[in-house]
Amino acid sequence: MSKVNLKQLFNGLQQQMSAQLNTNREFIDHPGSKGDALENAWIDWLRKYLPNRYCVDKAIVIDHEGNTSQQMDIVIYDNWFTPFIFTQNGFHYIPAEGVYAVFEVKPDIKGNVGEKSYIEYAGEKIESVRVLKREAASFINGGIKITPRPLTKVLGGILCSTNGFTHKNNDTIEKHIKALENLQSIDLGCIADYGSFYIDYNPNAEITIVGQDAYLEFYANRKFNKMKFSEASHSFVTFFMQLTRYLQLAIGTIPAINLNAYLKNIGEEVDEQI
């Protein structure tokens, strides 16, 4: 039986994405163009490797009351159970129920937007998605009607090309991450030339009660435990594997969307029974 060298395949994947990001960073001078190029590089990579059940786009997230998030650099959302995506003036508006994860993209983990660090800025944008109201509906599974399930977590992270902080330790990055609490907390991230990371929180539990209150209580109660970095040479591979792990095992399938919660805004409704 022949074998393939998995280490070589993973190293090839690492080099491919690294080359794309380095090209965008070095040869595009205009800040706006560079930012768009970096976002598109990450989006294209995620689209290529994530299963087809996940869509990846720049987008604004909305809820059934018309509330909106900030414009998100990357949104990973459902491609099966989210029946409508609004597109207006070039922007995608994605129902909050369909969102799995959101990411902020920056050229460097070190930097500021006004008086806020990039990490703090990312946390505020993540919060703008998590705070939106979601309503789960009942659904059919194997011919059996299932009652609405608890709301799922929304992953939040930051993706960068390089690390302008000291490379002697991760204390500064950890300090910034640890300062983010509640709905602003970051789950994972990737610094292309430095390493990927994930955050372990306590309590490390699932949301077991249906409704928005239980979902908000989960984020209010969880506290920073530790931060784990990969080797720089494995940054993309470990980030992708961690993201996949979270998507498949920590979230699974998003709750069914309550269509009537949206339709009531135009005075309409759909029949719940056949």
C-alpha positions as CSV (number, residue, x, y, z in Angstrom):
1,M,0.0,0.0,0.0
2,S,1.4,3.4,-1.0
3,K,1.4,6.3,1.4
4,V,1.3,10.1,1.0
5,N,3.5,12.3,3.0
6,L,1.0,14.2,5.1
7,K,3.7,16.5,6.5
8,Q,4.6,17.6,3.0
9,L,0.9,18.2,2.2
10,F,0.4,20.3,5.3
11,N,3.6,22.3,4.6
12,G,2.5,22.9,1.0
13,L,-0.9,24.3,2.3
14,Q,1.0,26.5,4.8
15,Q,3.3,27.9,2.1
16,Q,0.5,28.5,-0.4
17,M,-1.5,30.8,1.9
18,S,1.6,32.5,3.2
19,A,2.7,33.4,-0.3
20,Q,-0.7,34.9,-1.1
21,L,-0.7,37.1,2.0
22,N,2.9,38.2,1.5
23,T,2.2,39.2,-2.1
24,N,-0.8,41.3,-1.1
25,R,1.1,43.0,1.8
26,E,4.3,43.9,-0.2
27,F,2.9,45.0,-3.5
28,I,-0.3,46.9,-2.8
29,D,0.5,50.3,-1.3
30,H,-2.9,51.9,-0.9
31,P,-4.2,51.1,2.7
32,G,-7.7,50.5,1.5
33,S,-6.6,48.3,-1.4
34,K,-4.3,46.4,0.9
35,G,-7.0,45.8,3.4
36,D,-9.4,44.6,0.7
37,A,-6.8,42.3,-0.7
38,L,-6.0,40.7,2.6
39,E,-9.7,40.2,3.4
40,N,-10.2,38.6,0.0
41,A,-7.1,36.4,0.4
42,W,-8.5,35.0,3.7
43,I,-12.0,34.7,2.2
44,D,-10.8,32.8,-0.9
45,W,-8.8,30.4,1.3
46,L,-11.7,29.6,3.6
47,R,-14.0,29.1,0.7
48,K,-11.5,26.7,-0.9
49,Y,-11.1,24.5,2.2
50,L,-14.3,24.7,4.2
51,P,-17.0,22.2,3.3
52,N,-19.7,23.5,0.9
53,R,-22.3,23.8,3.7
54,Y,-20.5,26.9,4.8
55,C,-20.5,30.2,2.9
56,V,-17.9,32.9,3.5
57,D,-18.4,36.6,2.7
58,K,-17.9,40.2,3.8
59,A,-21.3,41.1,5.3
60,I,-23.5,42.9,7.7
61,V,-25.5,40.8,10.1
62,I,-29.1,41.6,10.8
63,D,-31.8,40.4,13.2
64,H,-35.6,40.2,12.9
65,E,-36.0,43.6,14.5
66,G,-33.9,45.3,11.9
67,N,-30.9,45.8,14.1
68,T,-27.5,45.5,12.3
69,S,-23.9,44.6,13.2
70,Q,-20.9,46.6,12.1
71,Q,-19.6,45.6,8.6
72,M,-17.7,42.4,9.2
73,D,-14.6,41.5,7.2
74,I,-15.4,37.8,7.2
75,V,-18.7,36.0,8.1
76,I,-19.0,32.2,7.9
77,Y,-22.7,31.4,7.6
78,D,-25.1,28.6,6.9
79,N,-25.6,27.6,3.3
80,W,-28.4,25.0,3.9
81,F,-30.9,26.3,6.4
82,T,-30.7,30.1,5.8
83,P,-33.2,30.6,3.0
84,F,-32.6,34.3,2.3
85,I,-29.6,36.6,2.1
86,F,-30.3,40.3,1.3
87,T,-28.0,42.1,-1.1
88,Q,-28.3,45.8,-1.4
89,N,-25.9,48.4,-2.8
90,G,-23.2,45.7,-2.9
91,F,-23.6,44.7,0.8
92,H,-24.7,41.2,2.0
93,Y,-27.1,41.3,4.9
94,I,-27.2,37.9,6.6
95,P,-29.8,36.9,9.2
96,A,-28.2,36.5,12.6
97,E,-29.6,32.9,12.9
98,G,-27.4,31.8,10.0
99,V,-24.1,33.0,11.4
100,Y,-21.4,30.5,12.6
101,A,-18.4,32.8,12.9
102,V,-17.1,36.3,12.3
103,F,-13.5,37.5,11.9
104,E,-11.7,40.8,11.8
105,V,-8.8,41.0,9.3
106,K,-5.7,43.2,10.0
107,P,-2.2,43.3,8.5
108,D,-0.6,43.3,12.0
109,I,-1.9,42.1,15.4
110,K,-0.3,45.3,16.7
111,G,-2.0,48.5,15.7
112,N,-4.8,50.9,16.5
113,V,-8.0,52.2,15.0
114,G,-8.2,55.6,16.7
115,E,-7.5,55.1,20.4
116,K,-8.5,51.4,20.3
117,S,-6.1,48.6,19.7
118,Y,-6.8,46.2,16.8
119,I,-7.7,43.5,19.2
120,E,-10.1,45.8,21.2
121,Y,-11.6,46.9,17.8
122,A,-12.1,43.3,16.8
123,G,-13.8,42.5,20.1
124,E,-16.3,45.4,19.6
125,K,-17.2,44.2,16.1
126,I,-17.7,40.7,17.3
127,E,-19.9,42.0,20.0
128,S,-22.0,43.8,17.4
129,V,-22.9,40.4,16.0
130,R,-23.4,38.4,19.2
131,V,-25.7,41.0,20.7
132,L,-28.3,40.7,17.8
133,K,-31.5,38.9,18.7
134,R,-32.0,35.4,17.3
135,E,-35.2,33.3,17.4
136,A,-35.0,29.5,16.9
137,A,-37.9,27.6,15.4
138,S,-39.1,24.0,15.5
139,F,-37.9,21.7,12.7
140,I,-38.3,18.2,11.2
141,N,-35.6,15.6,11.7
142,G,-36.1,12.0,10.5
143,G,-39.8,12.7,10.1
144,I,-40.1,13.8,13.7
145,K,-40.9,17.4,14.8
146,I,-38.2,18.8,17.0
147,T,-38.8,21.7,19.4
148,P,-36.6,24.8,19.0
149,R,-33.0,24.1,20.2
150,P,-30.8,26.4,22.3
151,L,-29.0,29.1,20.5
152,T,-25.5,28.2,19.3
153,K,-22.3,30.1,20.1
154,V,-21.0,32.6,17.5
155,L,-17.3,32.2,17.0
156,G,-15.3,35.4,17.0
157,G,-11.7,35.9,15.9
158,I,-8.9,38.0,14.4
159,L,-6.7,37.1,11.3
160,C,-3.4,38.9,10.8
161,S,-0.3,38.7,8.5
162,T,2.3,39.5,11.1
163,N,3.1,40.2,14.8
164,G,4.5,43.6,15.6
165,F,4.7,42.9,19.3
166,T,7.7,41.2,20.9
167,H,8.4,37.6,19.8
168,K,10.1,36.8,23.1
169,N,6.8,35.9,24.7
170,N,3.0,36.3,24.1
171,D,2.3,38.4,27.2
172,T,1.2,41.6,25.4
173,I,-1.1,39.8,23.1
174,E,-2.6,37.8,25.9
175,K,-3.1,40.9,28.0
176,H,-5.2,42.5,25.2
177,I,-7.2,39.3,24.6
178,K,-7.8,38.8,28.3
179,A,-9.2,42.3,28.6
180,L,-12.0,41.4,26.3
181,E,-15.0,40.0,28.2
182,N,-18.5,38.9,27.7
183,L,-19.8,39.3,24.1
184,Q,-16.4,40.9,23.0
185,S,-14.4,37.8,23.9
186,I,-12.2,36.2,21.1
187,D,-12.2,32.5,20.5
188,L,-9.4,32.0,18.1
189,G,-7.1,33.7,15.6
190,C,-4.2,33.3,13.2
191,I,-1.0,35.4,12.8
192,A,0.4,34.2,9.5
193,D,4.1,34.4,10.2
194,Y,3.8,33.8,14.0
195,G,1.3,31.1,14.8
196,S,-2.4,30.4,15.3
197,F,-4.0,30.6,18.7
198,Y,-7.1,29.6,20.6
199,I,-8.5,30.7,24.0
200,D,-9.7,28.3,26.6
201,Y,-12.6,29.7,28.8
202,N,-14.2,28.5,32.0
203,P,-16.8,27.2,32.4
204,N,-16.3,25.2,29.2
205,A,-19.9,24.2,28.8
206,E,-22.7,24.1,26.2
207,I,-25.8,26.3,26.1
208,T,-28.6,23.9,27.2
209,I,-31.5,26.3,27.7
210,V,-33.6,27.7,24.8
211,G,-33.7,31.4,24.3
212,Q,-31.7,34.6,24.1
213,D,-31.3,35.0,27.9
214,A,-29.5,31.7,28.3
215,Y,-27.2,32.6,25.4
216,L,-26.3,36.0,26.9
217,E,-25.8,34.4,30.3
218,F,-23.3,32.0,28.8
219,Y,-21.1,34.8,27.5
220,A,-21.5,36.9,30.7
221,N,-20.3,33.9,32.8
222,R,-17.3,32.6,30.9
223,K,-13.9,33.7,32.0
224,F,-10.4,33.6,30.4
225,N,-8.5,30.5,31.4
226,K,-5.5,30.2,29.1
227,M,-4.2,31.0,25.6
228,K,-2.5,28.5,23.4
229,F,-0.2,29.3,20.4
230,S,0.9,27.0,17.6
231,E,4.4,27.0,16.0
232,A,4.7,29.7,13.3
233,S,5.4,27.0,10.7
234,H,2.0,25.4,11.4
235,S,-0.1,28.6,11.7
236,F,-2.6,28.1,8.9
237,V,-3.0,24.3,9.3
238,T,-3.6,24.5,13.1
239,F,-6.0,27.5,12.6
240,F,-8.0,25.7,10.0
241,M,-8.2,22.5,12.1
242,Q,-9.2,24.4,15.2
243,L,-11.9,26.3,13.3
244,T,-13.2,23.1,11.8
245,R,-13.3,21.5,15.2
246,Y,-15.3,24.3,16.6
247,L,-17.7,24.4,13.7
248,Q,-18.4,20.7,13.6
249,L,-18.3,19.8,17.3
250,A,-18.9,22.9,19.3
251,I,-21.6,24.3,17.1
252,G,-22.8,21.6,14.7
253,T,-25.9,22.8,12.9
254,I,-27.4,26.3,13.6
255,P,-30.9,26.6,15.0
256,A,-33.7,26.7,12.4
257,I,-34.6,30.3,11.6
258,N,-38.0,31.6,12.6
259,L,-39.2,33.0,9.3
260,N,-42.3,34.6,10.7
261,A,-40.2,36.7,13.0
262,Y,-38.9,38.4,9.9
263,L,-42.1,38.4,7.8
264,K,-44.1,40.2,10.5
265,N,-42.1,43.3,9.5
266,I,-44.1,43.4,6.2
267,G,-47.4,42.1,7.7
268,E,-47.1,38.6,6.3
269,E,-46.6,35.1,7.7
270,V,-45.9,31.6,6.5
271,D,-48.0,28.6,7.4
272,E,-46.2,26.4,9.9
273,Q,-48.0,23.2,9.0
274,I,-48.6,21.1,5.9
